[in-house]
Amino acid sequence: MTPRRILVVEDNPLNLKLIRAVLQFAGYDVIEAQSGEEGLDVAQQDPPDLVLMDLQLPGIDGTETLRRLRQGSLRRDVPVVAVTAFAMAEDRERAALAGFDGYVEKPISVRDLPGQIEAFLTGASEATGESPRASEAAGRNPRGSV
């Protein structure tokens, strides 16, 4: 079975290194971008199964990158998950309203991240049974904080 490909769009080299190591250890194929523009190029050249997107990026931010991904070649069924240090309920709701399929908070939990990724890939919500976007819009993070 081919490993699921995860595109990580993160400008902080330490965060990128941590996420890459955790996901590779869990058996995922990780591709990387350090800006929104680079993320657009990588997603077109090497289509991912899921995108982890930092919201605060140099150049175009995560929300604009998401908008362009959805208008471009990214399949509609590919989850795009916001990753950010913002921890307020309003930020989660804003991410959901912008079209993100979920939300992962920094600092990243190395223990929880692989299960969270798998839940996003399968569309499961172990806490509520709702779709991730519906839970997020309601201000809940069904995957817990990381």
N, C-alpha and C positions, 0 to 999 in steps of 0.2 A: 504494500500500500504506500502510495506517495504521501510524504508528510504535507500537512496543510501549510500554506505559505502565508506568513504574516508580514505586512509592511509596517514598519515602525517609523513614524515621522516625528523626530525628536532632535532638538538642536543642542541639548546638553550632552556632551560626550560621556559623562559618568552615568547619567540616566540611560542613555542608549546602550552602553556597555552592560549595565545591570539587566535591562530588559532582554537584550540579545542573549546573554548567558542563561538566564532563567528559561526563556522560551526554547532555546536550542537544547538545553538539558532535558526539557519536557518532550522533545522530539519534533518540534516545529521547525520549518525552514524559514529563516528570518532574512528579510531584505530591508534595507535601511535608506532613509533620506534625512537630511539635516535641515531642510527648509521646505516650505510648502511647494515652491516651484519644482524642487528636486523630487518631491513626493509625487507630483503630477506626472513627471517624466518616468519615474520608476514604475508607477502603477500602470502606465500605458505599455511600457516595454516588457514588464514581467507581472502580469495581473495577479493580485493577491486574493486570498480567501477571506482575509480580514485586515482592516487597517486600524492601527493604534495611532491616534493623532494628538500630539501636544497642541493645546490651544494657542499658546504664546510662542509664535515662531518668528524668525526674522523674515522680512519681505512680507508676503501675504500670510495672514494668520490662519489658524486651523479651521475656522468657520468658513472663510473664503475658499480655502483649499478644498474643503468638503463640498461646497457648492460647485466648484469647477470639476471635481471628480464625478459628481452625480450628473453633470451636464455632458461629461466626456464619455470615455470608454469603460468606466467601472460598471460592472454588472449591478443591477438594482438589489440583488440578493446578498451582496457583499456587505457585512456589517462594518460600520465605521464608528469606532469608539473613542470618545474624547478622553484625553489623559491630561490632568492638570493639578496644580497645587491648590486651586480654588476649592474651598470645601463648603461653601454656603449652599443651602437648598435652592436659592435663586439661580446659582451658577449651574446646578444640575438641570433645572427647568429650562434655562436659557440654552443649554447644550441640546436638550431634547427638542425644543422648538426650532432650533437651527437645523435639525435633521439627523443629529447623531443618534446611533442606535443604542448607546450606553455611555457609561461614565466610569472612569477609574481614577481614583484620587492618588496623588503623590503624598507621602512617599510610597513607593510600590512595595507591596508585601510579596516577598519571594515565595512564600508558602502558598499564598492564595492565587497569584496571578495565573498559573497554568489552568486551574479549574475555572477561573473567570473567563479566560479565553475560550475554553471548551464550551462553556455555557453560552457565550455570545455566538459562537459558531453554530451551535445547535438551536439557538433561539429560545433556549430554556430559561426559565426564571424559577430557581428553586424556592424562593421565598413566597411568591405570590401567585405563580402560574400565569401572570400577565406577560405580554411581550415586553422586552426591555424598554422600548420607546414609550409604551403606555405607563410603565412604572416610573420612568424618569419624568415624564410630563406631570405625573401626579406628585412629584417631589420625593419619590422613594428610590433608593438604590438597592435593588433586589440582590445584588451581589455583595453587599457589605462594603465597608471602606477598606481601602488598601493604601 
